[in-house]
């Protein structure tokens, strides 16, 4: 399988992972529009419809469309630059609205202080990673831009992984308590963050691009130079 094919396969997997929260978001928006509410305590969202809608829509766009930012062929075209601006805005909106909802919206049954703390940490980290990623690309630092954006996306896509970590509780029977629920949801963010960090570190010094003396191979240096040049040309357009 070629590098391009692997990238498309990974993007497809990320989209499939994002379908889980997509379904939940669609159900929530339908209920807020007057449809049947299939979740317990769902009426609390009507107290703050604007941040709820912003969070759902921004998170879905960021998660689903953002998956294709990792395809190499798209990074060399106008898609990455144009979509990146939209997705950065969606990511910031999703993180900021998520923090607002955690702080000010009434909690549903089963949510406690520990889960709220996890959400505040994840949301703040995602917000910070996005800002660092934007700042890096403005400095034409492609490598750090990519690293920060991978970390931000991993946290933003946490809902998909959390759906599977909570399935682990099913054999135990019944609903998990506040602490168990918080740990199961927190595990989703931890798994995604760990995978993202592995990806970032594995790409920091790709095999064959670093010479035995520790210096960057001239070919690799040229490749990074081309990336910086492309960013410069994009900004000049």
N, C-alpha and C positions, 0 to 999 in steps of 0.2 A: 504494500500500500504506500503510495507516495505521500509526501508531507502535506500536499494540498488536500488529498483525499482524507487523511487523518484529521486535518483541521475541520473539514466539512462534517466528518463523523462526530467530532467533539461538539461542534455547534449544534448538530441535530440532537445529540444527547442532552445538551443544555436546554434546548427548546422543549423536549419531552419532559424534562424535570420541571420546567416552568409551567407546564400544563396543569399541574396539581393546584398551585395557587391561582392560576387563571380561572379554573372552575370555581374555586371558592370566591374569588373576586366577582365573577359574573353573578353568582348566587346573591352575594351581598348587594351589588348594584340593583339587581332585580327586586330584592326585598325593599330597598330604599325607594324604588320607583313605584311601589304599591303592590308588588307581587307577594307571594307567600314567604314568610320568614321561616327558614328551615333550621335556624340555629337558636340556641338558648341565650336569652339576654340580648338579642339583636336589636331591640328597640333603642338601646343606648346610643346607637350610631346616629339616630335621628336628631340627637341633641347637638351634633356638630357635623352636618352633612358635607360641608365644603372640604375640610381637611381629610375626611374619610374618602371622598371621591378623588381628591388630589392624590392621596396616598395609593389608592388602588390602581388608578389609571397610570400614574407615573411609574409605579413599581412594575406593572405588567409590561409597559413599553420598554423600560430599562432592561428588564430580565430577558424578554423574548428577542427584541431587536439587538440588544447588546451582545447576544451570543454570536452574532455574525461578525463582530469586530475582531474576532480571533482568526479569521480566515486570511491567510497571507495575500491572496490575489486581490481581496477587497481593500486591504491596507495600502495597496499601491494605486488605488483609484480614488475618484472623488467621493465614493461612498464613505470611506472611513472618516474623512475630514468633515463632511456634511452631517453624517449621522452622529459623529462624535459630539458635535456641539449640542445637538438635540438630546442625546443620551446623557450627557453630563448634566444638563438642566433637569432632565427627568430624574436622574439619580439624586441630585441635590434636593429636589422637591420631595422625592420618596423618603429620603432620610430625615429631612426637616419635619415633614408632616408626621412621620412615625414617632419622632421625639415628642411632638406636640400631643399626639394622641396618648402616648404613654403617660405624660405628665398631667393631662387635664381631662381625659375622657374617663368616665366611670369604668371600673374594671369588671370583666365578666366573672361568673362563678368559676373558681379554680385557679384564677390568676392571683399571685401574691407578690410580696415585696421582692423576692429573689428574682422572679421572672421580669418584673419591672426593671430591676437593676441590670439584668442581662440585656434587655431591650435598649436601655439607655447607653450601655457600653457599645453594643453593636451599631446602633444608629449614629452615635458620636464618631466612632471609628470610621464608618463608611463615609460620613460627611467629611472628615478630615482627610481620608485617602483621596477622595475626589478632588478636593481643593489642592492637595499636593500634586496630583496628577495633572491638573490644569496648569498649575504653576510651572511644572517641569516642562511641559510641551511649549510653553511660552518662552522658556529659556532654550528651546531646541534640544532638550535632553530627552531623546527618544527612549532610551533604556529605562530611566527612572519613571518616565511617564507611563510606560507599559507596565512596570512593576506595580505602581500605585493603583492603576486602573484594574489590574487583575485582582488585587486585594479588595478593592471596593466592590467589584462585581461579585466576588465570592460571598461577601456579606449580604449584598442585595439579593442574591439568589438563595438565601438561606431557607426561605419558606418551603421550597421544593424538597430540600434534604430533610427538613423538620417533619414533613409528612411521613417520611420513612422511619425516622428515629422514633416517632411516637407509635408506629406500628409494633415496635419491639415490646410495648407494654401489653398488647392484646392477649398473649398467652396467660398473663397474670390475672386477667379478668377484671371487670369493673373499671371505673374511671380513676386515673392517677391522682394522687393528692397534689397539693400546691408545690411541694418541694420536688416530687417526682416529675411533675409536668414541666417545671422550670428546668430541671436537669435534662430532660428529653429534648426540649426545644433548644436549650443552650448547646447540647451536643451537636445539633445541626450546624450551628455557626462555627463551632470548634472544628468539625470535620471539614467544612468548606474553607476555613481559614488555613488549616494545615495543608490541604491540597494546593491552595493558592500559593502558599509560601514555598512548597516543594517545586511548583512550576516556576516561580520567580527565581529561585536559587539555581535550578537546573539550567535556566537560560542565561544566568549571569555570566558564565564562562563556558559557552558551548564547546563540546569536544572538537578538537581540531583547530580551534580559533585562538588558543593560547600557546605560545612557544614555551619550550622547557625553561627558559630564563625568566618566565613570568610575564613577559611583555605580550601585548596583543599582536597576533599575526597580522602582517600588512594587508592580507586579503580581508580579514575581519575589520581592520581599521578602515579600509576603503568602503566596506559595506555600511558601517555605521556613518561614515561621511556622506554616503549617498542618501541615507535616511535623513540626516540632518539637512542636506541640501533640498530634499523633497519637501520637508517641513517649511524651509525658508521660502521655496517657490509657492507653496500653498498659501502661506501668510501674505505673500506679495500679490496674490490674485484678487 
